[in-house]
Amino acid sequence: MLRKLLALILLGDGLITVVWGPGFLRWQRELAPRWYHPVLDGLLRWPSPLLRMGAAFEALVGWWLLTR
């Protein structure tokens, strides 16, 4: 159950980040707790293609966990 939930979160976050790119991270930053802002700020400094590639990998890990 917990693995499935984690898989869905990874899959969803990865897919949305691939589609929306840095805009999604800026939106997440507005809703995230203050202690998480440095993480999102660091990710926002990445070039967009690299960010999307990392998000695609995140989505693939989520898919793999979901189908295992």
BAMITI-495847 format. One record per atom (N, C-alpha, C): residue number from 1; residue in three letters; chain; atom name; x, y, z. Coordinates in Angstrom, 3 decimals, decimal comma, m for minus. Example, Ala and Ser with C-alpha at 12.3 -4.5 7.8 and 13.67 -1.06 7.14 Angstrom:
! residues 2
1/ALA/A/N/13,190/m5,690/7,800
1/ALA/A/CA/12,300/m4,500/7,800
1/ALA/A/C/13,200/m3,300/7,800
2/SER/A/N/12,850/m2,250/7,080
2/SER/A/CA/13,670/m1,060/7,140
2/SER/A/C/12,900/0,030/7,870
END
This chain:
! residues 68
1/MET/A/N/0,818/m1,199/0,000
1/MET/A/CA/0,000/0,000/0,000
1/MET/A/C/0,864/1,266/0,000
2/LEU/A/N/1,842/1,314/0,924
2/LEU/A/CA/2,719/2,480/1,001
2/LEU/A/C/3,577/2,601/m0,257
3/ARG/A/N/4,046/1,443/m0,765
3/ARG/A/CA/4,851/1,460/m1,987
3/ARG/A/C/4,025/1,971/m3,170
4/LYS/A/N/2,756/1,567/m3,220
4/LYS/A/CA/1,882/2,021/m4,300
4/LYS/A/C/1,643/3,528/m4,229
5/LEU/A/N/1,454/4,035/m3,019
5/LEU/A/CA/1,257/5,473/m2,831
5/LEU/A/C/2,505/6,248/m3,243
6/LEU/A/N/3,662/5,773/m2,805
6/LEU/A/CA/4,921/6,405/m3,194
6/LEU/A/C/5,107/6,356/m4,708
7/ALA/A/N/4,763/5,224/m5,315
7/ALA/A/CA/4,885/5,081/m6,763
7/ALA/A/C/3,991/6,084/m7,490
8/LEU/A/N/2,769/6,250/m7,023
8/LEU/A/CA/1,856/7,211/m7,656
8/LEU/A/C/2,339/8,644/m7,493
9/ILE/A/N/2,890/8,958/m6,328
9/ILE/A/CA/3,420/10,309/m6,103
9/ILE/A/C/4,599/10,572/m7,034
10/LEU/A/N/5,523/9,617/m7,128
10/LEU/A/CA/6,678/9,783/m8,017
10/LEU/A/C/6,242/9,897/m9,471
11/LEU/A/N/5,332/9,029/m9,877
11/LEU/A/CA/4,856/9,047/m11,258
11/LEU/A/C/4,164/10,366/m11,583
12/GLY/A/N/3,266/10,796/m10,716
12/GLY/A/CA/2,540/12,042/m10,957
12/GLY/A/C/3,440/13,260/m10,961
13/ASP/A/N/4,296/13,361/m9,958
13/ASP/A/CA/5,204/14,507/m9,875
13/ASP/A/C/6,145/14,537/m11,073
14/GLY/A/N/6,660/13,379/m11,447
14/GLY/A/CA/7,566/13,318/m12,590
14/GLY/A/C/6,887/13,726/m13,887
15/LEU/A/N/5,692/13,196/m14,127
15/LEU/A/CA/4,986/13,524/m15,372
15/LEU/A/C/4,601/14,999/m15,442
16/ILE/A/N/4,112/15,539/m14,338
16/ILE/A/CA/3,726/16,952/m14,337
16/ILE/A/C/4,952/17,835/m14,554
17/THR/A/N/6,084/17,481/m13,935
17/THR/A/CA/7,298/18,279/m14,108
17/THR/A/C/7,815/18,183/m15,534
18/VAL/A/N/7,694/17,005/m16,160
18/VAL/A/CA/8,116/16,873/m17,561
18/VAL/A/C/7,278/17,792/m18,444
19/VAL/A/N/5,975/17,832/m18,210
19/VAL/A/CA/5,081/18,621/m19,060
19/VAL/A/C/5,204/20,116/m18,772
20/TRP/A/N/5,145/20,517/m17,501
20/TRP/A/CA/5,148/21,938/m17,145
20/TRP/A/C/6,531/22,515/m16,933
21/GLY/A/N/7,510/21,674/m16,636
21/GLY/A/CA/8,880/22,146/m16,434
21/GLY/A/C/9,025/23,017/m15,199
22/PRO/A/N/9,850/24,053/m15,288
22/PRO/A/CA/10,124/24,907/m14,128
22/PRO/A/C/8,883/25,605/m13,566
23/GLY/A/N/7,876/25,816/m14,386
23/GLY/A/CA/6,651/26,457/m13,906
23/GLY/A/C/5,993/25,662/m12,785
24/PHE/A/N/6,027/24,339/m12,891
24/PHE/A/CA/5,449/23,495/m11,847
24/PHE/A/C/6,248/23,616/m10,555
25/LEU/A/N/7,575/23,700/m10,671
25/LEU/A/CA/8,398/23,839/m9,471
25/LEU/A/C/8,163/25,188/m8,794
26/ARG/A/N/7,960/26,238/m9,594
26/ARG/A/CA/7,649/27,539/m8,996
26/ARG/A/C/6,305/27,491/m8,261
27/TRP/A/N/5,340/26,791/m8,846
27/TRP/A/CA/4,042/26,636/m8,201
27/TRP/A/C/4,179/25,814/m6,915
28/GLN/A/N/4,970/24,734/m6,973
28/GLN/A/CA/5,208/23,917/m5,783
28/GLN/A/C/5,858/24,744/m4,679
29/ARG/A/N/6,759/25,639/m5,064
29/ARG/A/CA/7,479/26,456/m4,089
29/ARG/A/C/6,519/27,342/m3,300
30/GLU/A/N/5,480/27,824/m3,963
30/GLU/A/CA/4,495/28,664/m3,271
30/GLU/A/C/3,736/27,886/m2,199
31/LEU/A/N/3,537/26,587/m2,418
31/LEU/A/CA/2,759/25,770/m1,484
31/LEU/A/C/3,618/25,009/m0,485
32/ALA/A/N/4,905/24,888/m0,769
32/ALA/A/CA/5,792/24,074/0,070
32/ALA/A/C/6,119/24,786/1,378
33/PRO/A/N/6,434/24,004/2,406
33/PRO/A/CA/6,895/24,634/3,648
33/PRO/A/C/8,224/25,354/3,429
34/ARG/A/N/8,486/26,332/4,241
34/ARG/A/CA/9,680/27,179/4,077
34/ARG/A/C/10,983/26,378/4,100
35/TRP/A/N/11,043/25,312/4,894
35/TRP/A/CA/12,279/24,533/4,991
35/TRP/A/C/12,592/23,790/3,698
36/TYR/A/N/11,606/23,626/2,805
36/TYR/A/CA/11,814/22,910/1,541
36/TYR/A/C/12,191/23,853/0,393
37/HIS/A/N/12,089/25,150/0,597
37/HIS/A/CA/12,391/26,124/m0,456
37/HIS/A/C/13,804/25,990/m1,019
38/PRO/A/N/14,850/25,768/m0,200
38/PRO/A/CA/16,193/25,635/m0,787
38/PRO/A/C/16,315/24,476/m1,775
39/VAL/A/N/15,589/23,397/m1,531
39/VAL/A/CA/15,617/22,260/m2,464
39/VAL/A/C/15,017/22,677/m3,803
40/LEU/A/N/13,860/23,305/m3,758
40/LEU/A/CA/13,207/23,735/m4,995
40/LEU/A/C/14,005/24,832/m5,689
41/ASP/A/N/14,617/25,731/m4,923
41/ASP/A/CA/15,463/26,766/m5,527
41/ASP/A/C/16,638/26,133/m6,265
42/GLY/A/N/17,220/25,100/m5,675
42/GLY/A/CA/18,322/24,397/m6,334
42/GLY/A/C/17,881/23,734/m7,626
43/LEU/A/N/16,706/23,115/m7,612
43/LEU/A/CA/16,200/22,475/m8,829
43/LEU/A/C/15,854/23,506/m9,902
44/LEU/A/N/15,393/24,679/m9,483
44/LEU/A/CA/15,047/25,718/m10,454
44/LEU/A/C/16,279/26,293/m11,154
45/ARG/A/N/17,456/26,078/m10,592
45/ARG/A/CA/18,686/26,547/m11,237
45/ARG/A/C/19,152/25,605/m12,348
46/TRP/A/N/18,607/24,398/m12,392
46/TRP/A/CA/19,000/23,434/m13,422
46/TRP/A/C/18,492/23,915/m14,782
47/PRO/A/N/19,224/23,630/m15,853
47/PRO/A/CA/18,701/23,912/m17,194
47/PRO/A/C/17,430/23,081/m17,434
48/SER/A/N/16,487/23,651/m18,148
48/SER/A/CA/15,190/23,003/m18,348
48/SER/A/C/15,299/21,588/m18,936
49/PRO/A/N/16,141/21,348/m19,970
49/PRO/A/CA/16,223/19,975/m20,501
49/PRO/A/C/16,715/18,968/m19,456
50/LEU/A/N/17,671/19,376/m18,634
50/LEU/A/CA/18,182/18,483/m17,597
50/LEU/A/C/17,119/18,235/m16,524
51/LEU/A/N/16,382/19,269/m16,167
51/LEU/A/CA/15,301/19,137/m15,194
51/LEU/A/C/14,238/18,169/m15,710
52/ARG/A/N/13,864/18,316/m16,966
52/ARG/A/CA/12,843/17,438/m17,548
52/ARG/A/C/13,336/15,999/m17,665
53/MET/A/N/14,630/15,822/m17,960
53/MET/A/CA/15,189/14,477/m18,046
53/MET/A/C/15,173/13,813/m16,661
54/GLY/A/N/15,531/14,569/m15,631
54/GLY/A/CA/15,468/14,037/m14,272
54/GLY/A/C/14,045/13,698/m13,859
55/ALA/A/N/13,100/14,535/m14,264
55/ALA/A/CA/11,693/14,280/m13,948
55/ALA/A/C/11,184/13,047/m14,691
56/ALA/A/N/11,655/12,849/m15,918
56/ALA/A/CA/11,273/11,651/m16,666
56/ALA/A/C/11,801/10,400/m15,963
57/PHE/A/N/13,019/10,476/m15,442
57/PHE/A/CA/13,570/9,349/m14,693
57/PHE/A/C/12,749/9,091/m13,427
58/GLU/A/N/12,345/10,165/m12,756
58/GLU/A/CA/11,497/10,033/m11,566
58/GLU/A/C/10,183/9,333/m11,917
59/ALA/A/N/9,581/9,718/m13,044
59/ALA/A/CA/8,331/9,093/m13,474
59/ALA/A/C/8,546/7,621/m13,818
60/LEU/A/N/9,676/7,301/m14,441
60/LEU/A/CA/9,969/5,900/m14,764
60/LEU/A/C/10,141/5,062/m13,500
61/VAL/A/N/10,791/5,613/m12,497
61/VAL/A/CA/10,932/4,893/m11,220
61/VAL/A/C/9,552/4,668/m10,604
62/GLY/A/N/8,702/5,677/m10,658
62/GLY/A/CA/7,339/5,524/m10,150
62/GLY/A/C/6,569/4,451/m10,896
63/TRP/A/N/6,694/4,436/m12,216
63/TRP/A/CA/6,022/3,419/m13,034
63/TRP/A/C/6,550/2,029/m12,699
64/TRP/A/N/7,874/1,928/m12,543
64/TRP/A/CA/8,494/0,644/m12,219
64/TRP/A/C/7,994/0,135/m10,865
65/LEU/A/N/7,928/1,018/m9,872
65/LEU/A/CA/7,426/0,611/m8,557
65/LEU/A/C/5,951/0,210/m8,612
66/LEU/A/N/5,200/0,887/m9,445
66/LEU/A/CA/3,768/0,609/m9,552
66/LEU/A/C/3,501/m0,737/m10,215
67/THR/A/N/4,302/m1,092/m11,194
67/THR/A/CA/4,058/m2,323/m11,955
67/THR/A/C/4,797/m3,531/m11,400
68/ARG/A/N/5,617/m3,334/m10,406
68/ARG/A/CA/6,362/m4,449/m9,816
68/ARG/A/C/5,498/m5,327/m8,976
END
